[in-house]
Amino acid sequence: MNDNTADSPKTTQSSVTLPGAAIADIDVVRVRFGQYKLAVEMADRMSAKRHTSNKFFITLLSGFGAFYSLLDRLPPSLGRSIAQYVLPILPLSLCFLWRSTVLSYRKINKAKWDAIGQLEANLPSQPFTQEGTNLGPGGSFALTKLEKEIPVIIGLIFLLQAVSPLFDAVVCRVLKK
């Protein structure tokens, strides 16, 4: 009987050499790669949740903007005056909440990508680590830095709408004198 066992691969005892590591069992590599794939998928899902959250806040704040536009067309009344002073608190609060949400997602994403980088260190290649190196300092988090300022800008617009009636009242009193 001819024995060719030396030429055939043994999956239970195979090994792979990884950069910067000793010889690791192929099953360990498979487990690590499975963990890596799961971590990347979870980071992708977190980005999708952040995108959905941004769309939610934009939709709500756009609704407030449309409401203010309709409110401006109404004839002056006590109800309209109260609405002009009180209602801006809601979109300003939403802008604050939106910015807090963006910062929270940023913190979570940073932790996830740090974990992915640690998992990549034990794999034959490190595509996301290399991507970060190619992007340079700040990397893809530069976009989040911009993203967190959008609620501030929109909040300033609503703040201007809130103080506009007060400004109009002051100007009218000054012009009457």
PyRosetta script that sets phi, psi and omega in degrees:
from pyrosetta import init, pose_from_sequence

init()
pose = pose_from_sequence("MNDNTADSPKTTQSSVTLPGAAIADIDVVRVRFGQYKLAVEMADRMSAKRHTSNKFFITLLSGFGAFYSLLDRLPPSLGRSIAQYVLPILPLSLCFLWRSTVLSYRKINKAKWDAIGQLEANLPSQPFTQEGTNLGPGGSFALTKLEKEIPVIIGLIFLLQAVSPLFDAVVCRVLKK")
pose.set_psi(1, 131.3)
pose.set_omega(1, -178.3)
pose.set_phi(2, -87.5)
pose.set_psi(2, 125.4)
pose.set_omega(2, -176.7)
pose.set_phi(3, -102.5)
pose.set_psi(3, 109.1)
pose.set_omega(3, 179.3)
pose.set_phi(4, -106.6)
pose.set_psi(4, 25.8)
pose.set_omega(4, -176.6)
pose.set_phi(5, -67.3)
pose.set_psi(5, -24.2)
pose.set_omega(5, -179.9)
pose.set_phi(6, -69.6)
pose.set_psi(6, -29.3)
pose.set_omega(6, -179.4)
pose.set_phi(7, -87.1)
pose.set_psi(7, -22.9)
pose.set_omega(7, -177.1)
pose.set_phi(8, -86.9)
pose.set_psi(8, 140.6)
pose.set_omega(8, -178.8)
pose.set_phi(9, -71.7)
pose.set_psi(9, 144.5)
pose.set_omega(9, 176.4)
pose.set_phi(10, -111.2)
pose.set_psi(10, 108.0)
pose.set_omega(10, -175.2)
pose.set_phi(11, -70.1)
pose.set_psi(11, -25.9)
pose.set_omega(11, -178.0)
pose.set_phi(12, -79.2)
pose.set_psi(12, -21.9)
pose.set_omega(12, -178.4)
pose.set_phi(13, -121.8)
pose.set_psi(13, 14.4)
pose.set_omega(13, 178.4)
pose.set_phi(14, -70.4)
pose.set_psi(14, 158.3)
pose.set_omega(14, 176.0)
pose.set_phi(15, -141.4)
pose.set_psi(15, 158.7)
pose.set_omega(15, -179.0)
pose.set_phi(16, -131.3)
pose.set_psi(16, 140.1)
pose.set_omega(16, 176.3)
pose.set_phi(17, -93.3)
pose.set_psi(17, 124.7)
pose.set_omega(17, 178.7)
pose.set_phi(18, -105.6)
pose.set_psi(18, 147.3)
pose.set_omega(18, 178.5)
pose.set_phi(19, -61.4)
pose.set_psi(19, 133.5)
pose.set_omega(19, 176.4)
pose.set_phi(20, 72.5)
pose.set_psi(20, 12.2)
pose.set_omega(20, -178.0)
pose.set_phi(21, -137.7)
pose.set_psi(21, 163.9)
pose.set_omega(21, 175.7)
pose.set_phi(22, -76.4)
pose.set_psi(22, -177.9)
pose.set_omega(22, 178.4)
pose.set_phi(23, -68.0)
pose.set_psi(23, 127.4)
pose.set_omega(23, -177.9)
pose.set_phi(24, -114.8)
pose.set_psi(24, 148.6)
pose.set_omega(24, 178.4)
pose.set_phi(25, -70.0)
pose.set_psi(25, 140.0)
pose.set_omega(25, -177.6)
pose.set_phi(26, -59.3)
pose.set_psi(26, -32.7)
pose.set_omega(26, 177.9)
pose.set_phi(27, -65.7)
pose.set_psi(27, -37.1)
pose.set_omega(27, 177.0)
pose.set_phi(28, -64.8)
pose.set_psi(28, -41.4)
pose.set_omega(28, 178.7)
pose.set_phi(29, -63.3)
pose.set_psi(29, -42.3)
pose.set_omega(29, 178.6)
pose.set_phi(30, -62.0)
pose.set_psi(30, -42.9)
pose.set_omega(30, 179.0)
pose.set_phi(31, -63.9)
pose.set_psi(31, -45.7)
pose.set_omega(31, 179.1)
pose.set_phi(32, -62.1)
pose.set_psi(32, -41.2)
pose.set_omega(32, 179.2)
pose.set_phi(33, -66.3)
pose.set_psi(33, -37.4)
pose.set_omega(33, 176.1)
pose.set_phi(34, -62.9)
pose.set_psi(34, -41.9)
pose.set_omega(34, 176.7)
pose.set_phi(35, -63.8)
pose.set_psi(35, -40.2)
pose.set_omega(35, 179.5)
pose.set_phi(36, -62.9)
pose.set_psi(36, -47.2)
pose.set_omega(36, 179.0)
pose.set_phi(37, -60.7)
pose.set_psi(37, -41.4)
pose.set_omega(37, 178.8)
pose.set_phi(38, -64.1)
pose.set_psi(38, -42.9)
pose.set_omega(38, 179.9)
pose.set_phi(39, -63.8)
pose.set_psi(39, -41.8)
pose.set_omega(39, 178.7)
pose.set_phi(40, -65.5)
pose.set_psi(40, -41.4)
pose.set_omega(40, 178.1)
pose.set_phi(41, -63.1)
pose.set_psi(41, -41.5)
pose.set_omega(41, 179.2)
pose.set_phi(42, -66.9)
pose.set_psi(42, -37.1)
pose.set_omega(42, 177.2)
pose.set_phi(43, -65.7)
pose.set_psi(43, -38.9)
pose.set_omega(43, 177.5)
pose.set_phi(44, -65.0)
pose.set_psi(44, -41.1)
pose.set_omega(44, 177.6)
pose.set_phi(45, -64.0)
pose.set_psi(45, -37.5)
pose.set_omega(45, 178.8)
pose.set_phi(46, -64.5)
pose.set_psi(46, -39.6)
pose.set_omega(46, 177.4)
pose.set_phi(47, -64.2)
pose.set_psi(47, -39.0)
pose.set_omega(47, 177.9)
pose.set_phi(48, -65.4)
pose.set_psi(48, -39.6)
pose.set_omega(48, 177.2)
pose.set_phi(49, -63.8)
pose.set_psi(49, -40.3)
pose.set_omega(49, 179.0)
pose.set_phi(50, -63.9)
pose.set_psi(50, -41.1)
pose.set_omega(50, 177.8)
pose.set_phi(51, -62.2)
pose.set_psi(51, -44.2)
pose.set_omega(51, 178.1)
pose.set_phi(52, -63.2)
pose.set_psi(52, -40.5)
pose.set_omega(52, 177.7)
pose.set_phi(53, -62.0)
pose.set_psi(53, -44.0)
pose.set_omega(53, 178.3)
pose.set_phi(54, -61.4)
pose.set_psi(54, -42.5)
pose.set_omega(54, 178.7)
pose.set_phi(55, -63.2)
pose.set_psi(55, -38.3)
pose.set_omega(55, 178.3)
pose.set_phi(56, -60.1)
pose.set_psi(56, -50.7)
pose.set_omega(56, -179.0)
pose.set_phi(57, -65.5)
pose.set_psi(57, -39.6)
pose.set_omega(57, 178.4)
pose.set_phi(58, -63.0)
pose.set_psi(58, -41.4)
pose.set_omega(58, 178.8)
pose.set_phi(59, -62.9)
pose.set_psi(59, -47.6)
pose.set_omega(59, 179.2)
pose.set_phi(60, -61.3)
pose.set_psi(60, -46.1)
pose.set_omega(60, -177.6)
pose.set_phi(61, -69.5)
pose.set_psi(61, -32.5)
pose.set_omega(61, 174.4)
pose.set_phi(62, -64.6)
pose.set_psi(62, -38.4)
pose.set_omega(62, 176.4)
pose.set_phi(63, -61.5)
pose.set_psi(63, -42.2)
pose.set_omega(63, 176.2)
pose.set_phi(64, -63.5)
pose.set_psi(64, -40.3)
pose.set_omega(64, 177.9)
pose.set_phi(65, -61.4)
pose.set_psi(65, -42.7)
pose.set_omega(65, 178.1)
pose.set_phi(66, -65.4)
pose.set_psi(66, -39.8)
pose.set_omega(66, 178.8)
pose.set_phi(67, -62.2)
pose.set_psi(67, -43.8)
pose.set_omega(67, 177.8)
pose.set_phi(68, -61.8)
pose.set_psi(68, -37.1)
pose.set_omega(68, 178.0)
pose.set_phi(69, -62.1)
pose.set_psi(69, -43.2)
pose.set_omega(69, 177.4)
pose.set_phi(70, -68.2)
pose.set_psi(70, -37.8)
pose.set_omega(70, -180.0)
pose.set_phi(71, -62.7)
pose.set_psi(71, -36.2)
pose.set_omega(71, 178.8)
pose.set_phi(72, -64.5)
pose.set_psi(72, -26.2)
pose.set_omega(72, -177.5)
pose.set_phi(73, -83.2)
pose.set_psi(73, -12.7)
pose.set_omega(73, 179.8)
pose.set_phi(74, -74.8)
pose.set_psi(74, 150.5)
pose.set_omega(74, 175.9)
pose.set_phi(75, -67.5)
pose.set_psi(75, 152.1)
pose.set_omega(75, -179.6)
pose.set_phi(76, -58.5)
pose.set_psi(76, 135.8)
pose.set_omega(76, 177.4)
pose.set_phi(77, -158.5)
pose.set_psi(77, 169.7)
pose.set_omega(77, 179.3)
pose.set_phi(78, -63.8)
pose.set_psi(78, -42.8)
pose.set_omega(78, 179.2)
pose.set_phi(79, -60.5)
pose.set_psi(79, -43.5)
pose.set_omega(79, 179.0)
pose.set_phi(80, -64.7)
pose.set_psi(80, -41.3)
pose.set_omega(80, 179.6)
pose.set_phi(81, -62.4)
pose.set_psi(81, -44.8)
pose.set_omega(81, 178.9)
pose.set_phi(82, -63.0)
pose.set_psi(82, -43.2)
pose.set_omega(82, -179.8)
pose.set_phi(83, -61.8)
pose.set_psi(83, -38.1)
pose.set_omega(83, -179.5)
pose.set_phi(84, -66.4)
pose.set_psi(84, -28.6)
pose.set_omega(84, -178.8)
pose.set_phi(85, -91.1)
pose.set_psi(85, -35.6)
pose.set_omega(85, -173.4)
pose.set_phi(86, -89.3)
pose.set_psi(86, -42.7)
pose.set_omega(86, -174.6)
pose.set_phi(87, -61.4)
pose.set_psi(87, -31.2)
pose.set_omega(87, 179.4)
pose.set_phi(88, -61.2)
pose.set_psi(88, -17.8)
pose.set_omega(88, 178.0)
pose.set_phi(89, -62.3)
pose.set_psi(89, -38.0)
pose.set_omega(89, -178.8)
pose.set_phi(90, -63.9)
pose.set_psi(90, -54.7)
pose.set_omega(90, -179.8)
pose.set_phi(91, -66.4)
pose.set_psi(91, -31.7)
pose.set_omega(91, 175.7)
pose.set_phi(92, -63.3)
pose.set_psi(92, -40.9)
pose.set_omega(92, 176.9)
pose.set_phi(93, -64.0)
pose.set_psi(93, -40.8)
pose.set_omega(93, 177.9)
pose.set_phi(94, -63.4)
pose.set_psi(94, -39.0)
pose.set_omega(94, 178.5)
pose.set_phi(95, -63.4)
pose.set_psi(95, -41.9)
pose.set_omega(95, 177.1)
pose.set_phi(96, -62.3)
pose.set_psi(96, -46.0)
pose.set_omega(96, 179.5)
pose.set_phi(97, -63.5)
pose.set_psi(97, -41.1)
pose.set_omega(97, 179.6)
pose.set_phi(98, -61.2)
pose.set_psi(98, -47.1)
pose.set_omega(98, 180.0)
pose.set_phi(99, -62.6)
pose.set_psi(99, -41.5)
pose.set_omega(99, 177.5)
pose.set_phi(100, -61.9)
pose.set_psi(100, -38.3)
pose.set_omega(100, 178.5)
pose.set_phi(101, -65.6)
pose.set_psi(101, -44.7)
pose.set_omega(101, 178.6)
pose.set_phi(102, -60.1)
pose.set_psi(102, -44.3)
pose.set_omega(102, 179.7)
pose.set_phi(103, -64.2)
pose.set_psi(103, -37.5)
pose.set_omega(103, 177.7)
pose.set_phi(104, -65.6)
pose.set_psi(104, -45.8)
pose.set_omega(104, 177.3)
pose.set_phi(105, -61.8)
pose.set_psi(105, -37.4)
pose.set_omega(105, 179.4)
pose.set_phi(106, -62.5)
pose.set_psi(106, -43.7)
pose.set_omega(106, 180.0)
pose.set_phi(107, -63.3)
pose.set_psi(107, -43.8)
pose.set_omega(107, 179.3)
pose.set_phi(108, -64.6)
pose.set_psi(108, -46.2)
pose.set_omega(108, -179.9)
pose.set_phi(109, -61.4)
pose.set_psi(109, -40.9)
pose.set_omega(109, 179.5)
pose.set_phi(110, -61.1)
pose.set_psi(110, -44.3)
pose.set_omega(110, 178.9)
pose.set_phi(111, -62.6)
pose.set_psi(111, -41.8)
pose.set_omega(111, 179.8)
pose.set_phi(112, -64.1)
pose.set_psi(112, -44.2)
pose.set_omega(112, -178.5)
pose.set_phi(113, -71.1)
pose.set_psi(113, -29.4)
pose.set_omega(113, 173.5)
pose.set_phi(114, -65.2)
pose.set_psi(114, -42.2)
pose.set_omega(114, 178.2)
pose.set_phi(115, -64.8)
pose.set_psi(115, -39.8)
pose.set_omega(115, 178.2)
pose.set_phi(116, -63.1)
pose.set_psi(116, -41.1)
pose.set_omega(116, 177.3)
pose.set_phi(117, -60.9)
pose.set_psi(117, -39.3)
pose.set_omega(117, 177.9)
pose.set_phi(118, -66.9)
pose.set_psi(118, -39.1)
pose.set_omega(118, 177.3)
pose.set_phi(119, -66.9)
pose.set_psi(119, -38.5)
pose.set_omega(119, 179.8)
pose.set_phi(120, -62.6)
pose.set_psi(120, -30.3)
pose.set_omega(120, -178.7)
pose.set_phi(121, -59.7)
pose.set_psi(121, -22.8)
pose.set_omega(121, -179.6)
pose.set_phi(122, -101.7)
pose.set_psi(122, 13.5)
pose.set_omega(122, 179.4)
pose.set_phi(123, -115.7)
pose.set_psi(123, 161.2)
pose.set_omega(123, -177.8)
pose.set_phi(124, -61.9)
pose.set_psi(124, -29.3)
pose.set_omega(124, 177.3)
pose.set_phi(125, -135.8)
pose.set_psi(125, 159.9)
pose.set_omega(125, -176.0)
pose.set_phi(126, -130.6)
pose.set_psi(126, 74.7)
pose.set_omega(126, -174.8)
pose.set_phi(127, -64.9)
pose.set_psi(127, -39.1)
pose.set_omega(127, -177.5)
pose.set_phi(128, -75.4)
pose.set_psi(128, -35.3)
pose.set_omega(128, 174.8)
pose.set_phi(129, -63.6)
pose.set_psi(129, -42.5)
pose.set_omega(129, 178.5)
pose.set_phi(130, -65.4)
pose.set_psi(130, -39.3)
pose.set_omega(130, 177.1)
pose.set_phi(131, -60.1)
pose.set_psi(131, -43.9)
pose.set_omega(131, 177.9)
pose.set_phi(132, -61.6)
pose.set_psi(132, -39.5)
pose.set_omega(132, 177.5)
pose.set_phi(133, -64.8)
pose.set_psi(133, -42.2)
pose.set_omega(133, -180.0)
pose.set_phi(134, -66.1)
pose.set_psi(134, -34.0)
pose.set_omega(134, 179.3)
pose.set_phi(135, -73.5)
pose.set_psi(135, -24.6)
pose.set_omega(135, 179.2)
pose.set_phi(136, 85.4)
pose.set_psi(136, -171.4)
pose.set_omega(136, -177.0)
pose.set_phi(137, -57.8)
pose.set_psi(137, 135.5)
pose.set_omega(137, -179.2)
pose.set_phi(138, 88.9)
pose.set_psi(138, -36.4)
pose.set_omega(138, 177.0)
pose.set_phi(139, 48.6)
pose.set_psi(139, -137.9)
pose.set_omega(139, -178.2)
pose.set_phi(140, -74.0)
pose.set_psi(140, -11.4)
pose.set_omega(140, 178.5)
pose.set_phi(141, -74.7)
pose.set_psi(141, -9.7)
pose.set_omega(141, 174.7)
pose.set_phi(142, -62.1)
pose.set_psi(142, -35.5)
pose.set_omega(142, 177.6)
pose.set_phi(143, -63.6)
pose.set_psi(143, -40.0)
pose.set_omega(143, 178.2)
pose.set_phi(144, -65.8)
pose.set_psi(144, -33.2)
pose.set_omega(144, 177.3)
pose.set_phi(145, -62.1)
pose.set_psi(145, -39.7)
pose.set_omega(145, 176.5)
pose.set_phi(146, -70.7)
pose.set_psi(146, -41.7)
pose.set_omega(146, -177.7)
pose.set_phi(147, -60.1)
pose.set_psi(147, -35.5)
pose.set_omega(147, -178.2)
pose.set_phi(148, -74.0)
pose.set_psi(148, -15.9)
pose.set_omega(148, 179.3)
pose.set_phi(149, -87.0)
pose.set_psi(149, -19.3)
pose.set_omega(149, -179.4)
pose.set_phi(150, -60.2)
pose.set_psi(150, -45.9)
pose.set_omega(150, 176.8)
pose.set_phi(151, -60.7)
pose.set_psi(151, -32.1)
pose.set_omega(151, 178.8)
pose.set_phi(152, -66.3)
pose.set_psi(152, -44.8)
pose.set_omega(152, -179.6)
pose.set_phi(153, -63.6)
pose.set_psi(153, -46.0)
pose.set_omega(153, 179.0)
pose.set_phi(154, -65.1)
pose.set_psi(154, -38.7)
pose.set_omega(154, 176.8)
pose.set_phi(155, -61.2)
pose.set_psi(155, -38.3)
pose.set_omega(155, 177.5)
pose.set_phi(156, -63.9)
pose.set_psi(156, -37.1)
pose.set_omega(156, 177.5)
pose.set_phi(157, -62.4)
pose.set_psi(157, -45.9)
pose.set_omega(157, 178.6)
pose.set_phi(158, -67.9)
pose.set_psi(158, -33.3)
pose.set_omega(158, 176.5)
pose.set_phi(159, -64.8)
pose.set_psi(159, -41.2)
pose.set_omega(159, 176.1)
pose.set_phi(160, -62.3)
pose.set_psi(160, -39.1)
pose.set_omega(160, 176.5)
pose.set_phi(161, -65.1)
pose.set_psi(161, -33.5)
pose.set_omega(161, -179.3)
pose.set_phi(162, -71.2)
pose.set_psi(162, -40.0)
pose.set_omega(162, -177.6)
pose.set_phi(163, -87.5)
pose.set_psi(163, -10.9)
pose.set_omega(163, -179.8)
pose.set_phi(164, -57.7)
pose.set_psi(164, -46.9)
pose.set_omega(164, 177.6)
pose.set_phi(165, -61.8)
pose.set_psi(165, -36.4)
pose.set_omega(165, 177.4)
pose.set_phi(166, -65.9)
pose.set_psi(166, -42.9)
pose.set_omega(166, 178.4)
pose.set_phi(167, -61.6)
pose.set_psi(167, -44.5)
pose.set_omega(167, 178.3)
pose.set_phi(168, -60.1)
pose.set_psi(168, -41.6)
pose.set_omega(168, -179.5)
pose.set_phi(169, -65.1)
pose.set_psi(169, -41.5)
pose.set_omega(169, 179.2)
pose.set_phi(170, -66.0)
pose.set_psi(170, -43.1)
pose.set_omega(170, -179.5)
pose.set_phi(171, -64.3)
pose.set_psi(171, -41.1)
pose.set_omega(171, 178.8)
pose.set_phi(172, -62.1)
pose.set_psi(172, -41.7)
pose.set_omega(172, 179.4)
pose.set_phi(173, -67.0)
pose.set_psi(173, -39.3)
pose.set_omega(173, 179.8)
pose.set_phi(174, -66.9)
pose.set_psi(174, -40.7)
pose.set_omega(174, -178.7)
pose.set_phi(175, -70.2)
pose.set_psi(175, -27.0)
pose.set_omega(175, 179.3)
pose.set_phi(176, -73.5)
pose.set_psi(176, -23.7)
pose.set_omega(176, -178.0)
pose.set_phi(177, -77.4)
pose.dump_pdb("model.pdb")
